[in-house]
Amino acid sequence: MSRAELHFRAMGTDCQAMVIAPGGAATTLVELARDRVELLEQCWSRFRPDSELNRLNDRAGQGPVRVSEDLMRLVQQMQQAWELTDGLFDPTVLAAMKAHGYDADFATVSARPADALASVIASSTPGMSAVAIDVDHATVTLPQGIGLDPGAIGKGLAADLIVDEIIDAGATGALVNLGGDVAIGGHDVSTWAIAVQDERKSPTDEDRVLTVLHFDADATRLGTATSTTLKRRWAQGRRHHVIDPRTGTMSTSPLVQVTVVGSAAWQAEVLATAALLLDPHSASALLRSHGLTSVLMTADAISTVPDDLLDLTSREREHAHG
């Protein structure tokens, strides 16, 4: 059995791919995983003018647009996620996101002076109800004025797709981490371990790792994601990228970070983002209703689902290191 791992930059973030495979196949498969990330970014990115997603958004109001299998999968998953969260996840926040100044890659946005940003007029976002998906003819129809933003689902879905494809190609185990959206498939020779970092603390703090979640070596499919308002801030920290579709403005929830573990990274990413829009009690209730493990943080408190998660994982960590 061989193991190979790559670290690289893509989708505006740090990425990692790890593959376990028979013979010497791991190196080839992990390189395929990295290349597949690039292909999905070319298709889905809203920051590449020539991406297929941007071409679709540019044709809003012009009738059905034929799309690739990858873009169809993204739009279908957006629709499912919108329904799953009763609209708390809404990819039609694109216009609101741009109005807040996030209309280019983050390096460009964060470099602008705060006084160059216009004020934002509050308005709820359109929702996915008028977006027409025709699987038989491979077309998507966007109404006039609606654009889709993959920001709260794209990395998780990409990680899921790539893990499934690498396993189908012969790997016995695979992990793809795209900026903290992590998909795990197959099995490892030991337990999978995912560190949950406390984004309230500086990257140099020794105790920044809040806990380590351990999963059985035979776990065949897992996904985890973290959503936070503490990163990707601009205008001297006054604006962030988590938009509440009910108002079209930035989330004002006391929650500042939510980590979710589920069966797929796209699901974890979507529900972490939805929970971040709610008060802590409502967010916990939402995540419990889906049977998901989670860690929720406000500026001065931490809660978990299940309630004893931190104690449990601490005991597991001590046992694993003992």
CORGI-V194654 format. One record per pair of residues at least 24 apart in sequence whose ideal C-beta (glycine too) atoms are under 10 Angstrom apart, sorted by the first residue. I is the first residue (numbers start at 1). J is the second residue. If there is no record, write none. Layout:
BEGIN
[[I J] [I J]]
END
This chain:
BEGIN
[[1 25] [1 26] [1 172] [1 173] [1 189] [2 26] [2 27] [2 28] [2 29] [2 30] [2 171] [3 27] [3 30] [3 173] [3 188] [3 189] [4 28] [4 29] [4 30] [4 31] [4 33] [4 171] [5 30] [5 175] [6 30] [6 31] [6 33] [6 34] [6 37] [7 34] [7 177] [8 33] [8 34] [8 37] [8 38] [9 37] [9 179] [10 34] [10 37] [10 38] [10 40] [10 41] [10 45] [10 155] [10 158] [10 178] [10 179] [11 37] [11 38] [11 40] [11 41] [11 44] [11 45] [11 47] [11 150] [11 154] [11 155] [11 158] [11 178] [11 179] [11 181] [12 41] [12 45] [12 47] [12 105] [12 106] [12 107] [12 155] [12 178] [12 179] [12 232] [13 106] [13 155] [13 177] [13 178] [13 179] [13 180] [13 181] [13 232] [14 177] [14 178] [14 179] [14 180] [15 155] [15 158] [15 159] [15 176] [15 177] [15 178] [15 179] [15 181] [16 159] [16 175] [16 176] [16 177] [16 178] [16 179] [16 182] [17 159] [17 162] [17 163] [17 166] [17 174] [17 175] [17 176] [17 177] [17 178] [18 166] [18 171] [18 173] [18 174] [18 175] [18 176] [18 177] [18 184] [18 188] [19 163] [19 166] [19 167] [19 169] [19 170] [19 171] [19 172] [19 173] [19 174] [19 175] [19 176] [19 186] [20 166] [20 171] [20 172] [20 173] [20 174] [20 175] [20 186] [20 187] [20 188] [20 189] [21 166] [21 167] [21 169] [21 170] [21 171] [21 172] [21 173] [21 174] [21 186] [22 170] [22 171] [22 172] [23 170] [25 169] [25 170] [25 171] [25 172] [26 166] [26 170] [26 171] [26 172] [26 173] [26 174] [28 169] [28 170] [29 165] [29 166] [29 167] [29 169] [29 170] [29 171] [29 174] [30 166] [30 171] [30 174] [30 175] [30 176] [32 162] [32 165] [32 166] [32 169] [32 171] [33 159] [33 162] [33 163] [33 165] [33 166] [33 169] [33 171] [33 174] [33 175] [33 176] [34 162] [34 176] [35 162] [36 70] [36 158] [36 161] [36 162] [36 165] [36 166] [36 176] [37 155] [37 158] [37 159] [37 161] [37 162] [37 176] [37 178] [39 70] [39 158] [39 162] [40 70] [40 71] [40 73] [40 74] [40 150] [40 154] [40 155] [40 157] [40 158] [40 159] [40 161] [40 162] [40 178] [41 154] [41 155] [41 158] [41 178] [42 70] [43 67] [43 68] [43 69] [43 70] [43 71] [43 73] [43 74] [43 150] [43 154] [43 158] [44 70] [44 71] [44 73] [44 74] [44 148] [44 150] [44 153] [44 154] [44 155] [44 157] [44 158] [45 105] [45 150] [45 154] [46 94] [46 97] [46 98] [46 102] [46 103] [46 104] [46 105] [46 147] [46 148] [46 149] [46 150] [46 151] [46 154] [47 102] [47 103] [47 104] [47 105] [47 106] [47 107] [47 108] [48 105] [51 150] [53 94] [53 147] [53 148] [53 149] [53 150] [53 154] [54 147] [54 148] [56 139] [56 140] [56 141] [56 142] [56 147] [56 148] [57 94] [57 142] [57 146] [57 147] [57 148] [57 149] [58 142] [58 147] [59 140] [59 141] [59 142] [60 94] [60 131] [60 141] [60 142] [60 143] [60 144] [60 145] [60 146] [60 147] [60 148] [61 141] [61 142] [61 143] [61 144] [61 145] [61 146] [62 141] [62 142] [62 144] [63 132] [63 139] [63 141] [63 142] [64 132] [64 133] [64 134] [64 137] [64 138] [64 139] [64 140] [64 141] [64 142] [65 138] [65 139] [65 140] [65 141] [65 142] [66 134] [66 137] [66 138] [66 139] [66 140] [67 133] [67 134] [67 138] [67 139] [67 140] [68 138] [69 138] [70 157] [70 158] [70 161] [71 138] [71 140] [71 148] [71 150] [72 133] [72 134] [72 135] [72 138] [72 139] [72 140] [73 157] [73 160] [73 161] [74 140] [74 148] [74 150] [74 153] [74 154] [74 157] [74 158] [74 161] [74 266] [75 128] [75 131] [75 133] [75 140] [75 142] [75 148] [75 150] [76 133] [76 135] [76 140] [77 150] [77 153] [77 154] [77 156] [77 157] [77 160] [77 161] [77 264] [77 266] [77 267] [77 270] [78 128] [78 131] [78 133] [78 148] [78 149] [78 150] [78 152] [78 153] [78 154] [78 157] [78 266] [78 270] [79 128] [79 129] [79 131] [79 133] [79 140] [80 128] [80 153] [80 266] [80 267] [80 270] [81 128] [81 152] [81 153] [81 156] [81 157] [81 266] [81 267] [81 269] [81 270] [81 271] [81 273] [81 274] [82 127] [82 128] [82 129] [82 131] [82 153] [82 245] [82 270] [83 128] [83 129] [84 267] [84 270] [84 271] [84 274] [84 290] [85 245] [85 270] [85 271] [85 273] [85 274] [85 275] [85 277] [85 286] [85 290] [86 274] [86 286] [87 124] [87 125] [87 127] [87 128] [87 129] [87 245] [87 246] [87 274] [88 244] [88 245] [88 246] [88 270] [88 271] [88 273] [88 274] [88 275] [88 276] [88 277] [88 278] [88 286] [89 128] [89 152] [89 153] [89 245] [89 269] [89 270] [89 271] [89 272] [89 273] [89 274] [89 277] [90 124] [90 125] [90 126] [90 127] [90 128] [90 148] [90 149] [90 152] [90 243] [90 244] [90 245] [90 246] [90 248] [90 273] [90 274] [91 125] [91 127] [91 128] [91 131] [91 146] [91 147] [91 148] [91 149] [91 150] [91 151] [91 152] [91 153] [91 154] [91 245] [91 270] [92 124] [92 125] [92 126] [92 127] [92 128] [92 129] [92 130] [92 131] [92 142] [92 143] [92 145] [92 146] [92 147] [92 148] [92 149] [92 245] [93 124] [93 125] [93 126] [93 127] [93 147] [93 148] [93 149] [93 151] [93 152] [93 241] [93 242] [93 243] [93 244] [93 245] [93 248] [94 125] [94 126] [94 146] [94 147] [94 148] [94 149] [94 150] [94 151] [94 243] [95 123] [95 125] [95 126] [95 145] [95 146] [95 147] [95 149] [95 243] [95 248] [96 120] [96 121] [96 122] [96 123] [96 124] [96 125] [96 126] [96 149] [96 243] [96 244] [96 245] [96 247] [96 248] [96 249] [96 250] [97 125] [97 147] [97 149] [97 151] [97 241] [97 242] [97 243] [97 248] [97 250] [98 147] [98 149] [99 123] [99 243] [99 248] [99 249] [100 234] [100 235] [100 239] [100 240] [100 241] [100 243] [100 248] [100 249] [100 250] [101 234] [101 235] [101 239] [101 241] [102 149] [102 151] [102 232] [102 234] [102 239] [102 240] [102 241] [102 243] [106 231] [106 232] [106 233] [106 234] [106 241] [108 234] [109 232] [109 233] [109 234] [109 235] [109 239] [109 241] [110 232] [110 233] [110 234] [110 235] [110 236] [110 239] [111 234] [112 234] [112 235] [113 235] [113 236] [114 234] [114 235] [114 236] [114 237] [114 238] [114 239] [115 235] [115 236] [116 235] [117 234] [117 235] [117 238] [117 239] [120 239] [120 243] [120 248] [120 249] [120 250] [121 248] [121 249] [122 244] [122 246] [122 247] [122 248] [122 249] [123 247] [123 248] [123 249] [124 244] [124 245] [124 246] [124 247] [124 248] [124 249] [125 149] [125 243] [125 244] [125 245] [125 246] [125 247] [125 248] [126 245] [126 248] [127 245] [149 241] [149 243] [151 232] [151 241] [151 242] [151 243] [151 269] [151 273] [152 225] [152 227] [152 241] [152 242] [152 243] [152 266] [152 269] [152 270] [152 272] [152 273] [152 274] [152 276] [153 181] [153 225] [153 265] [153 266] [153 267] [153 269] [153 270] [153 273] [154 178] [154 181] [154 266] [154 269] [155 179] [155 180] [155 181] [155 182] [155 183] [155 225] [155 265] [155 266] [155 269] [156 180] [156 181] [156 182] [156 183] [156 223] [156 224] [156 225] [156 260] [156 262] [156 264] [156 265] [156 266] [156 267] [156 268] [156 269] [156 270] [156 272] [156 273] [157 181] [157 183] [157 223] [157 264] [157 265] [157 266] [157 267] [157 269] [157 270] [158 183] [158 265] [158 266] [159 183] [159 184] [159 185] [159 223] [159 224] [159 225] [159 264] [159 265] [159 266] [159 268] [159 269] [160 184] [160 185] [160 221] [160 223] [160 263] [160 264] [160 265] [160 266] [160 267] [160 268] [160 269] [161 265] [161 266] [162 265] [163 221] [163 222] [163 223] [163 264] [163 265] [164 221] [164 264] [167 220] [167 221] [173 217] [173 219] [173 220] [175 222] [176 223] [176 265] [177 224] [177 265] [178 225] [178 265] [178 269] [179 225] [179 226] [179 231] [180 224] [180 225] [180 226] [180 227] [180 228] [180 231] [180 259] [180 265] [180 269] [180 272] [181 223] [181 224] [181 225] [181 226] [181 227] [181 265] [181 266] [181 268] [181 269] [181 272] [182 222] [182 223] [182 224] [182 225] [182 226] [182 261] [182 265] [182 268] [182 269] [183 221] [183 222] [183 223] [183 224] [183 225] [183 264] [183 265] [183 266] [183 268] [184 215] [184 219] [184 220] [184 221] [184 222] [184 223] [184 224] [184 265] [185 219] [185 220] [185 221] [185 222] [185 223] [186 218] [186 219] [186 220] [186 221] [187 216] [187 217] [187 218] [187 219] [187 220] [188 215] [188 216] [188 217] [188 218] [188 219] [189 217] [190 214] [190 217] [190 320] [191 215] [191 216] [191 217] [191 218] [191 219] [191 316] [191 320] [192 216] [192 217] [192 219] [192 222] [192 224] [193 313] [193 316] [193 317] [193 320] [194 222] [194 224] [194 259] [194 261] [194 313] [196 224] [196 226] [196 257] [196 259] [196 261] [196 295] [196 297] [196 304] [196 309] [196 310] [196 313] [197 226] [197 228] [197 257] [197 259] [198 230] [198 257] [198 259] [198 295] [198 297] [198 302] [199 226] [199 228] [199 229] [199 230] [199 231] [199 256] [199 257] [199 259] [199 297] [200 228] [200 230] [200 256] [200 257] [200 297] [200 298] [200 299] [200 300] [200 302] [201 230] [209 317] [210 257] [210 259] [210 295] [210 297] [210 302] [210 310] [210 313] [210 314] [211 259] [211 295] [211 302] [211 304] [211 309] [211 310] [211 311] [211 312] [211 313] [211 314] [211 316] [211 317] [212 313] [212 314] [212 316] [212 317] [212 320] [212 321] [213 259] [213 261] [213 293] [213 295] [213 309] [213 312] [213 313] [213 316] [213 317] [214 312] [214 313] [214 316] [214 317] [214 319] [214 320] [215 261] [215 293] [219 263] [220 263] [221 262] [221 263] [221 264] [221 265] [222 261] [222 262] [222 263] [222 264] [222 265] [222 268] [223 260] [223 261] [223 262] [223 263] [223 264] [223 265] [223 266] [223 267] [223 268] [223 269] [224 259] [224 260] [224 261] [224 262] [224 264] [224 265] [224 268] [224 269] [224 272] [224 292] [224 293] [224 294] [225 258] [225 259] [225 260] [225 261] [225 262] [225 264] [225 265] [225 266] [225 267] [225 268] [225 269] [225 270] [225 271] [225 272] [225 273] [226 257] [226 258] [226 259] [226 260] [226 268] [226 269] [226 272] [226 273] [226 276] [226 294] [226 295] [226 297] [227 251] [227 255] [227 256] [227 257] [227 258] [227 259] [227 260] [227 268] [227 269] [227 270] [227 271] [227 272] [227 273] [227 274] [227 275] [227 276] [227 277] [228 255] [228 256] [228 257] [228 258] [228 259] [228 272] [228 273] [228 276] [228 297] [229 253] [229 255] [229 256] [229 257] [229 258] [229 276] [230 256] [230 257] [230 297] [230 299] [231 257] [241 273] [242 273] [242 276] [242 277] [243 273] [243 277] [244 276] [244 277] [244 278] [245 274] [245 277] [246 277] [247 277] [251 276] [251 277] [251 278] [252 277] [253 277] [253 278] [253 279] [253 280] [253 282] [253 283] [253 298] [254 278] [254 279] [254 280] [254 283] [254 297] [254 298] [254 299] [254 300] [254 301] [255 279] [255 280] [255 282] [255 283] [255 284] [255 296] [255 297] [255 298] [255 299] [255 301] [255 303] [256 296] [256 297] [256 298] [256 299] [256 300] [257 295] [257 296] [257 297] [257 298] [257 299] [257 302] [258 283] [258 284] [258 287] [258 294] [258 295] [258 296] [258 297] [259 293] [259 294] [259 295] [259 296] [259 297] [259 304] [260 287] [260 290] [260 292] [260 293] [260 294] [260 295] [260 296] [260 305] [261 287] [261 292] [261 293] [261 294] [261 295] [261 305] [261 309] [262 287] [262 290] [262 291] [262 292] [262 293] [262 294] [263 291] [263 292] [267 292] [268 292] [268 293] [268 294] [272 296] [275 305]]
END
